[in-house]
Amino acid sequence: MIQITDLPANKSFVLRNATVPVCLVDNPPADLPLNSDGLAKLDIRVDGGHIASIASPGRPERDITSFDLSEGMVWPCFADVHTHIDKGHIWPRKQNPDGTRPGALSSTGADRTENWTADDLRSRMEFSLRCAYAHGTAAIRTHLDSTAPQHKISWPVFAALRDAWKGRITLQGVCLEPIWGYADRAFGTEIADMMVEYGGILGAVLNIQNDTDNLLDFVIGLALDRDLELDFHVDEMGDPDAKSFDNICEALIRNRYDRPVNVGHCCSLAIRSQDEVNRALDLAAEANLRVTSLPMCNLFLQGRQFEANGNDRRSQTPRWRGVTILHELKARGIPVAIASDNTRDPFYAYGDLDAVEVFSQAVRIAQLDYPFGDWPMAITRTPAETMGLSDVGRLKAGGPADMVIFRARSYSELIPRPQSDRIVLRSGKAIDTMPPDYRELDDILARQQA
């Protein structure tokens, strides 16, 4: 296996005998032999920081440096389309009191009020981006808590980071506000205008609430008037009466909003009746919906129950794990992505913005195997397309040489181990893949706690 120091900078080279998920290759060679998991052997030539060619394995060329990967896997860099880097890494100072979604909302809200200064946000968000970059992520969409007065603090910080990280991570932002917050029409208009100012995406959280249709019509109208994208948190709960998924589809159709709309979570779909699910899928297809599942965070929060035991509370084993109907959505032609969601905060105590972990955990949680098929697209090509990025999440001749190289030769070798020895190439050059030390956050967290 090649070493990072062996890769030439700004020179031509060939990665020989690579194992590649063919679903991630634009215009793969004709009649390419695939195994049962959709993997094939390929040679990838890099020239001037771009992929010059992708071809069936051939004999080494004498006039170019080549590296034999011994069938190690090569993926394009990742796209993480649903994150919350403004919340990231507050767990050490503000934990979830009971591991539930209401507990996450209350503790995060308290921490936001007490601690989310511009310096605090900048330090933690920068740390998150450094983690994601080291793991091989090239694009991130983050939701930003935008309840007043936080919106006036967070969005300038985000804009500065987006500029600072240009060329390393393409960063998109979505305003995060409960749908009922838009009942204050003046504030809703202010938020929409701010999205125009900062190049953001209009968003809202919907579960079960009153006046859903009127609020959706107002939000969609704001987006139509300003030519804004939409991205919603939807039905993040285990209640079959949570049907905001349907409400959103109907509102998009009713208001003739014809751009693709990303929706995250959609947990309650998994426990609704089959007739209702069939209708919801019909609506989603008509409304041009794209769905992002957050399997690790949903696994952490959903189905957590407690029972009284004297003066103690003891957790019951969860019967409900919160993952939406990924296979059914995909079978209906609705684009499906998986993403990190929260990282070391009250909504999810773990995670590191590592798309490999997201994929490997999703394979286990949602059974994205037998066959694996094109599920690798869920952390690469599909979320990149949701973000409108044509050069991210795919391997193509003429595209940037942004790749992740693994020793693993198959999914049965990729999934079991954390792949901490991966090599990440950006524009054909190997980067430092060591994530930042958590100790770097000690000072900022200590200052706020003080």
C-alpha positions as CSV (number, residue, x, y, z in Angstrom):
1,M,0.0,0.0,0.0
2,I,1.3,3.5,-0.8
3,Q,2.4,5.9,1.8
4,I,1.4,9.6,2.0
5,T,5.0,10.7,1.5
6,D,5.2,8.6,-1.7
7,L,2.6,10.6,-3.6
8,P,4.1,13.3,-5.8
9,A,2.7,16.8,-5.5
10,N,1.5,18.5,-8.6
11,K,2.8,15.7,-10.8
12,S,1.2,13.1,-12.9
13,F,0.7,9.6,-11.5
14,V,-1.5,6.6,-11.8
15,L,-3.4,4.7,-9.0
16,R,-3.3,1.2,-10.4
17,N,-5.5,-1.8,-9.4
18,A,-8.0,0.3,-7.5
19,T,-11.4,-1.2,-6.4
20,V,-14.1,1.3,-7.0
21,P,-17.9,1.4,-6.5
22,V,-18.9,1.9,-10.2
23,C,-22.0,3.8,-9.2
24,L,-19.6,6.7,-8.2
25,V,-17.8,6.8,-11.7
26,D,-19.1,9.0,-14.5
27,N,-18.9,7.2,-17.8
28,P,-17.2,4.0,-16.6
29,P,-15.4,1.9,-19.2
30,A,-17.8,-0.1,-21.4
31,D,-18.3,-3.8,-20.5
32,L,-16.5,-3.3,-17.2
33,P,-16.7,-6.5,-15.1
34,L,-18.5,-6.0,-11.8
35,N,-18.7,-8.2,-8.8
36,S,-22.0,-8.8,-6.9
37,D,-21.5,-5.7,-4.8
38,G,-21.1,-3.4,-7.8
39,L,-17.3,-3.0,-7.4
40,A,-14.8,-3.1,-10.3
41,K,-11.0,-2.8,-10.8
42,L,-9.8,0.4,-12.4
43,D,-6.7,2.5,-13.0
44,I,-7.1,6.2,-12.2
45,R,-4.6,8.6,-13.8
46,V,-4.1,12.0,-12.1
47,D,-2.6,15.0,-13.9
48,G,-2.3,18.6,-12.7
49,G,-4.6,18.0,-9.7
50,H,-7.4,16.5,-11.9
51,I,-8.5,13.1,-12.9
52,A,-7.1,12.6,-16.4
53,S,-8.6,9.2,-17.1
54,I,-10.4,6.2,-15.6
55,A,-9.7,3.0,-17.4
56,S,-9.7,-0.8,-17.0
57,P,-6.5,-2.0,-15.4
58,G,-3.6,-2.1,-17.9
59,R,0.2,-2.5,-17.9
60,P,2.2,0.1,-16.0
61,E,3.5,3.0,-18.1
62,R,7.2,3.7,-18.1
63,D,7.0,7.5,-18.3
64,I,4.7,8.0,-15.3
65,T,4.8,7.3,-11.6
66,S,2.4,4.6,-10.6
67,F,1.2,3.2,-7.3
68,D,-0.3,-0.3,-7.1
69,L,-3.2,-0.2,-4.6
70,S,-3.4,-4.0,-4.5
71,E,-7.1,-3.7,-5.0
72,G,-7.6,-1.1,-2.2
73,M,-10.8,0.9,-2.5
74,V,-11.0,4.4,-3.9
75,W,-14.0,6.6,-3.3
76,P,-14.6,10.3,-4.2
77,C,-14.6,12.7,-1.3
78,F,-17.8,12.9,0.6
79,A,-20.7,15.3,0.8
80,D,-22.5,15.7,4.2
81,V,-25.8,17.3,3.5
82,H,-27.3,17.6,7.0
83,T,-25.2,18.7,10.0
84,H,-25.3,21.1,12.9
85,I,-21.8,22.5,13.3
86,D,-23.1,25.4,15.4
87,K,-24.1,23.0,18.1
88,G,-21.1,20.7,17.8
89,H,-18.9,19.8,20.7
90,I,-20.9,21.4,23.5
91,W,-21.4,18.0,25.2
92,P,-18.6,18.5,27.7
93,R,-20.4,21.6,29.2
94,K,-24.0,20.8,28.4
95,Q,-25.2,17.2,28.3
96,N,-28.6,15.8,27.6
97,P,-30.3,15.3,31.0
98,D,-32.2,12.1,29.9
99,G,-31.2,11.3,26.4
100,T,-34.5,12.3,24.8
101,R,-35.3,14.8,22.1
102,P,-37.1,17.1,24.6
103,G,-34.0,16.9,26.8
104,A,-31.8,17.8,23.8
105,L,-34.0,20.8,22.9
106,S,-34.0,22.2,26.4
107,S,-30.3,21.8,27.2
108,T,-29.2,23.1,23.8
109,G,-31.5,26.1,24.1
110,A,-30.0,26.9,27.5
111,D,-26.4,26.5,26.2
112,R,-27.2,28.7,23.2
113,T,-28.6,31.5,25.5
114,E,-25.7,31.3,27.9
115,N,-22.7,30.6,25.7
116,W,-23.1,31.1,21.9
117,T,-20.9,34.1,21.3
118,A,-19.2,34.7,18.0
119,D,-15.9,33.5,19.5
120,D,-17.5,30.3,20.9
121,L,-19.2,29.5,17.6
122,R,-16.2,30.2,15.5
123,S,-13.9,28.0,17.6
124,R,-16.3,25.0,17.6
125,M,-17.4,25.3,14.0
126,E,-13.8,25.6,12.8
127,F,-13.0,22.5,14.8
128,S,-15.8,20.6,13.2
129,L,-14.7,21.6,9.7
130,R,-11.1,20.5,10.5
131,C,-12.5,17.1,11.5
132,A,-14.6,16.7,8.4
133,Y,-11.8,17.8,6.1
134,A,-9.3,15.3,7.7
135,H,-11.8,12.5,7.2
136,G,-12.3,13.3,3.5
137,T,-15.4,15.5,3.3
138,A,-15.5,18.1,0.5
139,A,-19.0,19.6,1.0
140,I,-21.1,20.3,4.1
141,R,-24.6,21.7,4.5
142,T,-25.2,22.9,8.1
143,H,-28.4,24.0,9.8
144,L,-27.9,27.1,12.0
145,D,-30.2,27.9,14.9
146,S,-31.8,31.1,13.9
147,T,-34.1,32.0,16.7
148,A,-33.7,35.7,17.7
149,P,-31.3,37.0,18.7
150,Q,-29.0,34.1,17.7
151,H,-29.4,34.7,14.0
152,K,-27.5,38.0,14.1
153,I,-24.6,36.2,15.8
154,S,-24.4,32.9,13.9
155,W,-24.8,34.0,10.3
156,P,-21.9,36.5,10.1
157,V,-19.6,33.8,11.7
158,F,-20.9,31.2,9.2
159,A,-20.3,33.6,6.2
160,A,-16.7,34.2,7.4
161,L,-16.0,30.5,7.7
162,R,-17.5,29.8,4.3
163,D,-15.1,32.2,2.8
164,A,-12.1,31.0,4.8
165,W,-12.8,27.3,3.8
166,K,-13.4,27.9,0.2
167,G,-11.4,25.5,-1.9
168,R,-11.3,22.9,0.9
169,I,-14.9,22.4,2.0
170,T,-17.9,23.9,0.1
171,L,-20.1,25.1,2.9
172,Q,-23.9,25.8,2.7
173,G,-26.1,27.1,5.5
174,V,-29.8,26.6,6.3
175,C,-31.7,28.7,8.9
176,L,-33.2,26.5,11.5
177,E,-36.4,27.7,13.1
178,P,-39.5,25.9,14.3
179,I,-42.3,26.4,11.8
180,W,-44.5,28.1,14.4
181,G,-41.8,30.8,14.7
182,Y,-43.0,32.0,11.3
183,A,-46.3,32.9,12.8
184,D,-44.5,36.1,13.6
185,R,-44.6,37.3,10.0
186,A,-42.2,40.2,10.5
187,F,-39.6,37.9,11.9
188,G,-40.2,35.3,9.2
189,T,-39.7,38.0,6.6
190,E,-36.5,39.2,8.4
191,I,-35.1,35.6,8.3
192,A,-35.9,35.2,4.6
193,D,-34.2,38.5,3.8
194,M,-31.2,37.4,5.8
195,M,-31.0,34.2,3.7
196,V,-30.8,36.4,0.6
197,E,-28.1,38.6,2.2
198,Y,-26.0,35.6,3.3
199,G,-26.7,33.2,0.5
200,G,-28.5,30.8,2.8
201,I,-31.3,28.3,2.5
202,L,-34.7,28.8,4.1
203,G,-35.6,26.1,6.6
204,A,-38.0,25.1,9.3
205,V,-38.7,22.2,11.8
206,L,-42.1,20.5,11.5
207,N,-43.5,17.6,13.6
208,I,-47.1,18.0,15.0
209,Q,-48.2,21.6,15.2
210,N,-51.2,23.8,14.7
211,D,-51.9,25.8,11.5
212,T,-49.4,23.8,9.5
213,D,-50.8,24.5,6.0
214,N,-51.0,28.3,6.5
215,L,-47.5,28.4,8.0
216,L,-46.1,26.3,5.1
217,D,-47.8,28.5,2.5
218,F,-46.1,31.6,4.1
219,V,-42.7,30.0,4.2
220,I,-42.9,28.7,0.7
221,G,-44.2,32.1,-0.4
222,L,-41.1,33.7,1.1
223,A,-38.9,31.3,-0.8
224,L,-40.7,31.8,-4.1
225,D,-40.6,35.6,-3.8
226,R,-36.8,35.5,-3.1
227,D,-35.8,32.5,-5.3
228,L,-34.6,30.6,-2.2
229,E,-34.0,26.9,-1.7
230,L,-35.9,25.1,1.0
231,D,-34.7,22.4,3.5
232,F,-36.9,21.0,6.3
233,H,-36.6,18.9,9.5
234,V,-39.6,16.7,9.4
235,D,-41.4,14.3,11.7
236,E,-38.5,13.5,14.0
237,M,-40.6,11.4,16.3
238,G,-42.1,7.9,16.7
239,D,-45.7,9.1,16.4
240,P,-47.9,7.8,13.5
241,D,-49.9,11.0,13.7
242,A,-46.9,13.1,12.7
243,K,-47.7,13.7,9.1
244,S,-45.9,16.9,8.3
245,F,-44.1,15.0,5.5
246,D,-47.4,14.9,3.6
247,N,-48.2,18.5,4.5
248,I,-45.0,19.7,3.0
249,C,-45.5,17.8,-0.2
250,E,-49.0,19.1,-0.6
251,A,-47.9,22.7,0.1
252,L,-45.1,22.5,-2.5
253,I,-47.5,21.2,-5.1
254,R,-50.2,23.7,-4.1
255,N,-47.8,26.6,-4.3
256,R,-46.1,25.3,-7.5
257,Y,-42.6,25.3,-6.0
258,D,-40.7,23.4,-8.6
259,R,-37.2,23.2,-7.2
260,P,-36.0,20.1,-5.4
261,V,-36.6,20.2,-1.6
262,N,-34.5,18.3,0.9
263,V,-36.2,16.9,4.0
264,G,-34.5,15.3,6.9
265,H,-35.4,12.6,9.5
266,C,-39.0,11.6,8.4
267,C,-38.9,9.0,11.2
268,S,-42.7,8.6,11.6
269,L,-43.0,7.3,8.0
270,A,-41.7,4.0,9.3
271,I,-44.7,3.4,11.7
272,R,-47.6,4.7,9.6
273,S,-50.0,2.3,7.8
274,Q,-49.0,1.0,4.4
275,D,-51.8,2.8,2.7
276,E,-50.6,6.1,4.2
277,V,-47.1,5.4,3.3
278,N,-48.1,4.7,-0.3
279,R,-49.9,8.0,-0.5
280,A,-46.9,9.8,1.1
281,L,-44.6,8.3,-1.5
282,D,-46.8,9.4,-4.3
283,L,-46.9,12.9,-3.0
284,A,-43.1,13.0,-2.5
285,A,-42.5,11.9,-6.1
286,E,-44.8,14.6,-7.4
287,A,-43.3,17.3,-5.1
288,N,-39.7,16.6,-6.2
289,L,-38.7,15.8,-2.7
290,R,-35.2,14.5,-1.7
291,V,-34.9,12.7,1.7
292,T,-31.9,12.6,4.1
293,S,-31.8,10.1,6.9
294,L,-29.8,10.6,10.0
295,P,-29.5,7.1,11.3
296,M,-26.9,7.6,14.1
297,C,-28.7,10.6,15.8
298,N,-32.1,8.9,15.4
299,L,-30.7,5.8,17.0
300,F,-29.5,7.8,19.9
301,L,-32.7,9.8,20.7
302,Q,-35.6,7.7,19.4
303,G,-37.3,5.1,21.5
304,R,-35.5,6.0,24.8
305,Q,-37.9,5.2,27.7
306,F,-37.6,5.2,31.4
307,E,-39.5,3.4,34.1
308,A,-39.7,4.3,37.8
309,N,-37.9,2.0,40.2
310,G,-38.2,3.5,43.7
311,N,-36.3,6.7,43.7
312,D,-34.5,5.8,40.6
313,R,-35.3,5.8,36.9
314,R,-34.1,3.0,34.8
315,S,-34.0,3.0,31.0
316,Q,-36.0,0.4,29.1
317,T,-34.5,-1.4,26.1
318,P,-35.7,0.6,23.1
319,R,-38.1,-1.1,20.7
320,W,-38.1,1.8,18.2
321,R,-34.9,3.1,16.6
322,G,-36.2,5.9,14.4
323,V,-34.8,5.2,10.9
324,T,-37.1,6.2,8.1
325,I,-38.1,4.0,5.1
326,L,-34.9,4.3,3.1
327,H,-35.4,1.3,0.9
328,E,-39.0,2.2,0.0
329,L,-38.2,5.8,-0.8
330,K,-35.3,4.8,-3.0
331,A,-37.4,2.2,-4.8
332,R,-39.8,4.9,-5.8
333,G,-37.1,6.9,-7.4
334,I,-36.9,9.5,-4.5
335,P,-33.2,10.4,-4.0
336,V,-32.0,9.3,-0.6
337,A,-29.0,10.5,1.3
338,I,-27.6,9.7,4.7
339,A,-25.7,12.3,6.8
340,S,-24.0,13.0,10.1
341,D,-26.5,15.3,11.8
342,N,-25.2,16.3,15.2
343,T,-21.8,15.8,16.7
344,R,-21.0,15.7,20.4
345,D,-23.9,17.7,21.5
346,P,-27.2,17.0,23.4
347,F,-28.9,15.6,20.3
348,Y,-26.1,13.1,19.6
349,A,-23.3,12.5,22.1
350,Y,-20.9,11.0,19.6
351,G,-19.8,11.3,16.0
352,D,-16.9,13.1,14.3
353,L,-18.3,14.2,10.9
354,D,-16.8,11.1,9.4
355,A,-18.8,10.0,6.4
356,V,-17.2,6.5,6.6
357,E,-18.6,6.0,10.1
358,V,-22.0,7.3,8.8
359,F,-22.0,4.8,6.0
360,S,-20.8,1.8,8.0
361,Q,-23.3,2.5,10.8
362,A,-26.1,3.0,8.3
363,V,-25.3,-0.3,6.6
364,R,-25.9,-2.0,9.9
365,I,-28.8,0.0,11.1
366,A,-30.8,0.1,7.8
367,Q,-29.5,-3.0,6.2
368,L,-28.0,-1.3,3.1
369,D,-26.6,-4.5,1.8
370,Y,-27.6,-7.7,0.1
371,P,-26.8,-6.1,-2.3
372,F,-24.9,-2.9,-1.5
373,G,-25.8,-1.8,-5.0
374,D,-25.5,2.0,-5.4
375,W,-25.9,2.8,-1.6
376,P,-22.4,4.4,-1.6
377,M,-24.1,7.3,-3.5
378,A,-25.9,8.2,-0.3
379,I,-22.8,9.9,1.2
380,T,-21.3,11.1,-2.1
381,R,-23.1,11.7,-5.3
382,T,-26.7,12.0,-4.1
383,P,-26.1,14.6,-1.3
384,A,-23.7,16.5,-3.7
385,E,-26.6,16.7,-6.3
386,T,-28.9,17.9,-3.5
387,M,-26.4,20.7,-2.9
388,G,-26.1,21.5,-6.6
389,L,-22.5,20.4,-6.8
390,S,-21.5,18.6,-10.0
391,D,-17.8,18.0,-9.2
392,V,-18.3,16.5,-5.7
393,G,-19.0,13.0,-4.8
394,R,-18.1,11.4,-8.1
395,L,-15.0,10.2,-10.0
396,K,-14.9,11.6,-13.5
397,A,-12.4,12.4,-16.1
398,G,-11.7,16.2,-16.0
399,G,-13.0,16.5,-12.4
400,P,-10.8,17.3,-9.4
401,A,-8.6,14.5,-8.0
402,D,-10.5,14.6,-4.7
403,M,-10.4,11.0,-3.5
404,V,-10.2,8.8,-0.4
405,I,-8.0,5.7,-0.6
406,F,-8.5,2.7,1.7
407,R,-6.5,-0.4,2.4
408,A,-9.9,-2.3,2.4
409,R,-10.5,-4.2,-0.8
410,S,-14.2,-4.9,-0.2
411,Y,-17.2,-3.8,1.9
412,S,-16.5,-6.8,4.2
413,E,-13.1,-5.1,4.9
414,L,-14.3,-1.5,4.8
415,I,-17.3,-1.8,7.2
416,P,-15.7,-3.6,10.2
417,R,-12.8,-1.2,10.8
418,P,-12.7,2.6,11.4
419,Q,-10.3,3.1,8.3
420,S,-8.1,5.4,10.3
421,D,-5.3,4.7,7.9
422,R,-7.1,6.2,4.9
423,I,-5.3,8.5,2.5
424,V,-7.2,11.6,1.4
425,L,-6.2,13.4,-1.8
426,R,-7.4,16.9,-2.6
427,S,-6.5,18.1,-6.0
428,G,-4.2,15.1,-6.3
429,K,-2.2,16.0,-3.2
430,A,-2.3,14.0,0.1
431,I,-3.5,16.0,3.1
432,D,-3.0,15.5,6.8
433,T,-5.7,13.1,7.9
434,M,-5.1,13.5,11.7
435,P,-8.2,15.1,13.2
436,P,-7.6,17.9,15.7
437,D,-7.1,17.1,19.4
438,Y,-10.2,17.7,21.6
439,R,-7.9,19.5,24.0
440,E,-7.9,22.4,21.6
441,L,-11.5,23.0,22.7
442,D,-10.7,23.1,26.5
443,D,-10.0,26.8,26.7
444,I,-13.1,27.9,24.8
445,L,-15.4,25.6,26.8
446,A,-13.7,26.6,30.1
447,R,-14.1,30.3,29.4
448,Q,-17.8,29.9,28.8
449,Q,-18.3,27.7,31.8
450,A,-16.5,30.2,34.0
